[in-house]
Amino acid sequence: MKIRSDEKGFTLIELIIVIAIIGTLAAIAIPQFAYYRVRAFDTDAMSALHTAVLAQEAYYTDYQTYASTGSCQEINDISSDITIVITHSIDQYHMFAKHDNSLHWFEVHGPGGTIEATP
């Protein structure tokens, strides 16, 4: 295919403008992506904590006491990326959870508590 002499490619200014637009869009998108990753890690930690609450209630049904850290296999099997810390007594528990890639901790007091972010 022959190129006619009156056809030209992009000018340098057009290429610079396109690169500037792409750079601006990337500058906006990359921080948002990082924010969404942290939110996903936090959601994973809250989901694991909810699963741990269900495991605590099942453990209580079987043993009439709540599980401590490491004593309930269902809680131990939740995720290798989630750290769960449990304090308990015979009739209540307090659990904390954090994803390894996040700085936020979440907690729940049970039985019957709601999952909240720690201050």
C-alpha positions in Angstrom: 0.0 0.0 0.0 1.4 3.3 -1.1 1.3 6.3 1.2 0.2 9.4 -0.6 2.4 12.4 -0.2 -0.5 14.5 1.3 -1.0 11.9 4.1 1.1 12.5 7.2 1.4 10.8 10.6 0.6 12.3 13.9 2.4 15.5 14.8 4.6 15.7 17.8 2.2 17.9 19.7 -0.6 15.4 19.1 1.5 12.6 20.6 2.5 14.8 23.6 -1.2 15.6 24.2 -2.2 12.0 24.1 0.6 11.0 26.5 -0.4 13.8 28.9 -4.0 12.6 28.9 -3.0 9.0 29.5 -0.6 10.2 32.3 -3.5 12.2 33.9 -5.8 9.2 33.8 -3.2 7.0 35.3 -2.5 9.5 38.1 -6.2 9.3 39.0 -6.7 5.6 38.6 -3.7 4.2 40.4 -4.5 5.7 43.9 -8.1 4.6 43.5 -6.9 1.1 42.7 -4.8 1.0 45.9 -7.8 2.3 47.9 -10.0 -0.5 46.5 -7.3 -3.1 47.3 -7.3 -2.0 51.0 -11.1 -2.1 51.1 -11.0 -5.7 49.7 -8.5 -6.8 52.3 -10.7 -5.2 55.0 -13.8 -6.9 53.7 -11.9 -10.2 53.7 -11.0 -9.7 57.4 -14.6 -8.8 58.3 -15.9 -11.9 56.4 -13.3 -14.1 58.3 -14.4 -12.6 61.6 -18.1 -13.4 60.7 -17.1 -17.0 60.0 -15.2 -17.1 63.3 -18.3 -15.9 65.1 -20.3 -18.8 63.6 -17.5 -21.2 64.5 -17.5 -19.8 68.1 -21.3 -20.4 68.4 -20.9 -24.0 67.1 -18.1 -24.6 69.5 -20.2 -23.3 72.4 -23.0 -25.7 71.4 -20.6 -28.6 71.6 -18.5 -27.7 74.6 -20.6 -25.1 76.6 -17.6 -22.7 76.5 -16.1 -20.5 73.9 -12.9 -21.3 72.0 -9.6 -19.7 72.6 -7.0 -18.8 70.0 -5.9 -22.1 68.4 -8.4 -24.4 70.1 -11.1 -24.4 67.3 -10.0 -26.0 64.0 -12.7 -24.2 62.0 -11.3 -20.8 63.1 -7.7 -22.0 62.4 -8.7 -23.0 58.9 -10.3 -19.6 57.9 -7.4 -18.1 56.0 -3.6 -17.9 56.2 -3.8 -14.1 55.3 -6.0 -13.3 58.3 -4.8 -12.9 61.9 -7.5 -13.7 64.4 -7.0 -13.1 68.1 -9.5 -14.4 70.7 -10.1 -13.7 74.3 -12.9 -15.6 76.0 -14.6 -16.8 79.1 -17.2 -19.4 79.6 -20.1 -17.2 78.5 -18.5 -14.6 76.2 -15.8 -13.9 73.7 -13.9 -11.0 72.2 -12.3 -11.5 68.8 -10.1 -9.3 66.7 -9.2 -9.8 63.0 -6.8 -8.2 60.6 -5.7 -9.0 57.0 -1.9 -9.2 56.7 -2.0 -6.6 53.9 -4.1 -4.0 55.8 -3.5 -1.8 58.8 -7.1 -2.0 60.1 -8.3 -4.3 62.9 -11.9 -5.3 63.3 -13.5 -6.6 66.5 -16.6 -8.3 67.8 -17.9 -9.0 71.3 -20.1 -12.0 71.7 -22.4 -13.5 71.8 -24.6 -11.4 69.7 -22.2 -8.5 68.9 -21.6 -6.7 65.7 -18.4 -6.4 63.8 -16.8 -3.0 64.2 -13.5 -1.3 63.2 -11.2 -0.8 66.2 -10.4 2.9 66.8 
